[in-house]
């Protein structure tokens, strides 16, 4: 059934845009100021702040726990925070573990109520042409790389690695394992310098867990604009927050962290999964998101 969401105050990076949306088959098929000429059911969203539903990185999901424990985790970490897609990763120590570990996570998440995608976490030494080829076969959208020593970066055959990544171009994402702040800062700086110099598809900063992934990161791993987006052609997944003086000058991250008490509705692919404090937990409603091409859009 087609309908219209009108007068939506859409928040994107501290800027509010007033727009109305034509919804068909749980997708946004048009966005403009108004649809006065359409005689369809209308929902007035003027009293709310609308944001795309969030995508979070979380690597502590209790995959081997009971269904009830997993359910409680999903509700409190995702559904009650307005998250409808998450990124997690498999810890890989040896190349031949890749396929089985990805399969194990997919199986463990078969009852997930929201969508997810899976990356890998590896030590720097594991980056090789053969490992990257396996990642491309498995359509791994994000390769998290543990780096503890800046000198290690100079020893890597980056030319071959860049060639192996093409054309899928899964970004390399740093995890700095040095415990000393000054040293960690230097390693991260060296990482960025190396990735830029060698023209490697990469993220230059560490990604924080349990925080909405930025449009830049989502695009790098190929989830934007498929996820966490309110644009023409996107799936209808969004959050509604009550408006107030406190929310006049906020961005999405501050809204997420400091105004969660104002979150009243979360919609996932056209279906309400959270209304006020009530959560609809539907096992298996989530899907594994297979990323076709990371960094497809130029931002």
MIPARO-245427 format. One record per residue (C-alpha): residue number from 1; residue in three letters; x, y, z. Coordinates in Angstrom, 1 decimal, decimal comma. Layout:
# MIPARO-245427
num_residuo_east_north_up
NUM_ala_X_Y_Z
...
This chain:
# MIPARO-245427
num_residuo_east_north_up
1_unk_0,0_0,0_0,0
2_unk_1,3_3,4_-1,0
3_unk_1,2_6,3_1,5
4_unk_2,9_9,6_2,3
5_unk_5,0_10,7_5,3
6_unk_4,7_14,5_5,3
7_unk_6,5_17,4_7,1
8_unk_9,4_15,2_8,2
9_unk_12,2_17,0_10,0
10_unk_15,1_14,9_8,7
11_unk_18,4_15,4_10,6
12_unk_21,6_14,9_8,7
13_unk_24,9_16,1_10,3
14_unk_23,4_18,9_12,4
15_unk_21,2_20,2_9,5
16_unk_17,4_19,8_9,4
17_unk_15,7_19,3_6,1
18_unk_11,9_19,5_5,9
19_unk_10,6_17,0_3,4
20_unk_7,7_14,7_2,5
21_unk_8,2_11,1_1,2
22_unk_6,2_8,9_-1,0
23_unk_6,4_5,3_0,3
24_unk_5,7_2,3_-1,9
25_unk_6,5_-1,3_-1,0
26_unk_8,5_-0,1_2,0
27_unk_10,8_2,0_0,0
28_unk_11,1_5,8_-0,5
29_unk_10,1_6,3_-4,1
30_unk_10,1_10,1_-4,1
31_unk_11,1_13,0_-1,8
32_unk_9,9_16,6_-2,2
33_unk_8,3_19,5_-0,2
34_unk_4,8_18,2_-0,5
35_unk_2,4_15,8_-2,3
36_unk_-0,8_17,8_-2,3
37_unk_-1,9_16,3_-5,6
38_unk_-1,8_12,7_-4,2
39_unk_-4,9_11,3_-2,6
40_unk_-3,2_8,8_-0,4
41_unk_-3,1_8,1_3,3
42_unk_-0,8_10,6_5,0
43_unk_1,3_10,5_8,2
44_unk_2,2_13,8_9,7
45_unk_5,8_13,6_11,2
46_unk_6,1_17,3_12,1
47_unk_6,2_16,7_15,9
48_unk_9,4_14,5_15,5
49_unk_13,0_14,5_14,5
50_unk_13,6_11,8_11,9
51_unk_16,9_10,1_11,4
52_unk_17,9_7,1_9,4
53_unk_18,1_4,0_11,6
54_unk_21,6_3,4_12,8
55_unk_24,3_1,0_11,8
56_unk_26,7_0,0_14,6
57_unk_29,9_-1,9_14,9
58_unk_29,6_-4,5_17,7
59_unk_32,1_-7,4_18,2
60_unk_31,0_-8,6_21,5
61_unk_27,7_-10,4_20,5
62_unk_27,2_-13,5_22,6
63_unk_27,1_-15,9_19,6
64_unk_27,5_-19,1_21,7
65_unk_25,0_-18,1_24,4
66_unk_21,4_-19,2_24,8
67_unk_18,7_-17,8_22,6
68_unk_17,3_-15,8_25,6
69_unk_20,7_-14,2_26,3
70_unk_21,1_-13,3_22,7
71_unk_17,6_-11,9_22,6
72_unk_18,3_-9,7_25,6
73_unk_21,6_-8,5_24,1
74_unk_19,9_-7,6_20,8
75_unk_17,1_-5,7_22,5
76_unk_19,3_-3,6_24,7
77_unk_22,2_-3,0_22,3
78_unk_20,3_-2,6_19,1
79_unk_16,5_-2,4_19,1
80_unk_16,2_0,1_22,0
81_unk_18,9_2,3_20,5
82_unk_17,4_2,7_17,1
83_unk_19,9_0,3_15,3
84_unk_18,5_-1,9_12,6
85_unk_21,8_-3,0_11,0
86_unk_25,1_-4,0_12,6
87_unk_28,6_-4,9_11,5
88_unk_30,6_-7,5_13,4
89_unk_33,7_-9,5_12,5
90_unk_35,3_-12,9_12,7
91_unk_38,7_-13,2_14,5
92_unk_41,0_-15,0_12,0
93_unk_44,5_-16,2_13,0
94_unk_45,1_-18,5_10,0
95_unk_44,0_-18,3_6,4
96_unk_42,2_-21,6_6,3
97_unk_39,8_-20,5_9,1
98_unk_38,1_-17,9_7,0
99_unk_35,3_-19,8_5,4
100_unk_34,3_-21,8_8,4
101_unk_34,3_-18,9_10,8
102_unk_32,2_-16,7_8,6
103_unk_29,7_-19,6_8,2
104_unk_29,6_-20,1_12,0
105_unk_28,7_-16,5_12,6
106_unk_26,0_-16,5_9,9
107_unk_24,6_-19,6_11,5
108_unk_24,7_-18,1_15,1
109_unk_22,9_-15,0_13,8
110_unk_20,1_-16,9_12,0
111_unk_17,6_-15,7_14,6
112_unk_18,7_-12,0_14,4
113_unk_15,8_-9,6_14,3
114_unk_17,8_-7,0_12,3
115_unk_20,2_-7,0_9,4
116_unk_23,9_-7,6_9,7
117_unk_27,1_-7,9_7,7
118_unk_30,4_-9,6_8,7
119_unk_34,0_-8,5_8,3
120_unk_37,2_-10,1_9,5
121_unk_39,9_-9,2_12,1
122_unk_43,4_-10,4_11,3
123_unk_47,0_-9,7_12,4
124_unk_49,0_-7,7_9,9
125_unk_51,1_-10,7_8,9
126_unk_48,1_-12,5_7,5
127_unk_47,6_-10,0_4,7
128_unk_48,6_-11,8_1,5
129_unk_47,4_-12,2_-2,1
130_unk_45,8_-15,6_-1,4
131_unk_44,0_-14,4_1,8
132_unk_42,6_-11,3_0,0
133_unk_41,4_-13,5_-2,8
134_unk_39,5_-15,6_-0,3
135_unk_38,0_-12,5_1,2
136_unk_36,8_-11,4_-2,3
137_unk_35,2_-14,8_-2,9
138_unk_33,4_-14,5_0,5
139_unk_32,4_-10,9_-0,3
140_unk_34,0_-9,6_3,0
141_unk_33,3_-5,9_3,1
142_unk_35,8_-4,9_5,8
143_unk_39,2_-6,2_6,8
144_unk_40,2_-5,1_10,3
145_unk_44,0_-5,2_10,7
146_unk_45,9_-5,4_14,0
147_unk_48,9_-3,2_14,0
148_unk_51,2_-2,7_17,0
149_unk_54,5_-1,5_15,5
150_unk_54,8_1,2_12,8
151_unk_58,0_-0,5_11,4
152_unk_55,8_-3,5_10,4
153_unk_54,1_-1,3_7,9
154_unk_57,3_-0,7_5,9
155_unk_57,8_-4,5_5,5
156_unk_54,6_-5,2_3,7
157_unk_54,4_-5,7_-0,1
158_unk_51,7_-3,0_-0,6
159_unk_51,9_-3,0_-4,4
160_unk_50,8_-6,7_-4,5
161_unk_48,2_-6,1_-1,8
162_unk_46,7_-3,2_-3,7
163_unk_46,6_-5,3_-6,8
164_unk_44,9_-8,2_-5,0
165_unk_42,2_-6,0_-3,5
166_unk_41,1_-4,7_-6,9
167_unk_38,3_-4,7_-8,1
168_unk_36,3_-5,5_-4,9
169_unk_38,4_-3,1_-2,8
170_unk_37,5_-4,2_0,7
171_unk_38,9_-1,4_2,9
172_unk_41,6_-2,1_5,4
173_unk_40,6_-0,8_8,9
174_unk_43,2_-0,3_11,6
175_unk_43,1_-1,7_15,1
176_unk_46,0_-0,3_17,0
177_unk_47,1_-2,8_19,7
178_unk_49,8_-0,6_21,4
179_unk_48,8_0,1_25,0
180_unk_50,9_3,4_25,1
181_unk_48,9_6,4_24,0
182_unk_51,8_8,3_22,4
183_unk_53,0_5,2_20,6
184_unk_49,5_4,3_19,4
185_unk_49,1_7,8_18,0
186_unk_52,3_7,4_16,0
187_unk_51,3_4,0_14,7
188_unk_48,0_5,4_13,5
189_unk_49,7_8,3_11,9
190_unk_52,1_6,0_10,1
191_unk_49,1_3,8_9,0
192_unk_47,3_6,8_7,4
193_unk_50,5_8,0_5,7
194_unk_51,2_4,5_4,3
195_unk_47,6_3,9_3,1
196_unk_47,6_7,3_1,3
197_unk_51,0_6,9_-0,2
198_unk_50,3_3,4_-1,5
199_unk_46,8_4,3_-2,6
200_unk_45,3_1,4_-0,6
201_unk_41,5_1,4_0,0
202_unk_41,4_2,0_3,7
203_unk_39,9_3,7_6,7
204_unk_42,5_6,0_8,4
205_unk_41,1_6,0_12,0
206_unk_39,9_3,2_14,3
207_unk_36,2_2,6_14,3
208_unk_34,5_3,0_17,7
209_unk_32,1_0,3_18,8
210_unk_28,5_1,0_19,7
211_unk_28,4_4,4_17,9
212_unk_26,5_5,2_14,7
213_unk_28,8_4,6_11,7
214_unk_29,3_7,7_9,7
215_unk_28,2_8,0_6,1
216_unk_31,9_8,0_5,1
217_unk_32,5_4,6_6,9
218_unk_29,2_3,1_5,6
219_unk_30,2_4,0_2,0
220_unk_33,7_2,6_2,5
221_unk_32,3_-0,8_3,5
222_unk_29,5_-0,6_0,9
223_unk_26,5_-0,3_3,1
224_unk_25,6_3,3_2,0
225_unk_23,1_4,2_0,6
226_unk_21,5_0,7_1,1
227_unk_21,5_1,2_4,9
228_unk_21,3_4,1_7,3
229_unk_20,0_6,4_4,6
230_unk_16,8_8,4_3,9
231_unk_17,2_9,0_0,2
232_unk_15,3_8,3_-3,0
233_unk_15,2_4,5_-3,6
234_unk_16,3_3,6_-0,1
235_unk_14,6_1,1_2,2
236_unk_12,2_2,7_4,7
237_unk_14,2_2,4_8,0
238_unk_14,1_5,3_10,4
239_unk_13,9_6,6_13,9
240_unk_11,5_9,2_15,3
241_unk_12,6_11,4_18,3
242_unk_10,4_13,8_20,1
243_unk_11,4_17,4_19,3
244_unk_12,4_19,9_22,1
245_unk_14,8_22,7_23,0
246_unk_17,5_20,2_24,0
247_unk_17,5_18,8_20,4
248_unk_17,6_22,1_18,5
249_unk_21,4_22,0_17,8
250_unk_22,4_18,3_17,8
251_unk_23,9_15,9_15,3
252_unk_23,0_12,2_15,0
253_unk_25,8_11,0_17,3
254_unk_24,8_13,3_20,1
255_unk_21,1_12,4_19,6
256_unk_22,1_8,8_19,9
257_unk_24,2_9,1_23,0
258_unk_22,4_11,8_25,0
259_unk_18,8_11,9_24,0
260_unk_17,8_8,2_23,8
261_unk_14,9_9,0_26,2
262_unk_13,3_10,9_23,3
263_unk_13,4_8,0_20,9
264_unk_9,8_6,8_20,5
265_unk_9,7_4,9_17,2
266_unk_12,0_2,7_15,2
267_unk_11,0_1,4_11,8
268_unk_12,9_-1,4_10,0
269_unk_12,1_-1,9_6,3
270_unk_8,6_-0,4_6,7
271_unk_7,7_-2,3_9,9
272_unk_7,6_-0,7_13,4
273_unk_9,9_-2,7_15,6
274_unk_9,9_-0,3_18,6
275_unk_7,1_1,9_19,8
276_unk_7,9_3,8_23,1
277_unk_9,3_1,2_25,4
278_unk_7,7_-1,7_23,6
279_unk_9,9_-3,8_21,3
280_unk_8,9_-6,3_18,6
281_unk_11,5_-9,0_18,6
282_unk_10,9_-11,1_15,5
283_unk_13,5_-13,9_15,3
284_unk_14,9_-14,4_11,8
285_unk_13,6_-11,1_10,6
286_unk_17,1_-9,8_10,0
287_unk_19,1_-10,6_6,8
288_unk_22,7_-11,1_6,0
289_unk_23,7_-8,1_3,9
290_unk_26,0_-9,2_1,1
291_unk_27,9_-6,1_-0,1
292_unk_28,3_-6,0_-3,8
293_unk_30,9_-3,3_-4,1
294_unk_32,6_-1,3_-1,2
295_unk_33,1_2,4_-1,8
296_unk_30,7_2,4_-4,8
297_unk_29,5_5,9_-4,2
298_unk_31,8_8,9_-4,3
299_unk_31,1_11,2_-1,2
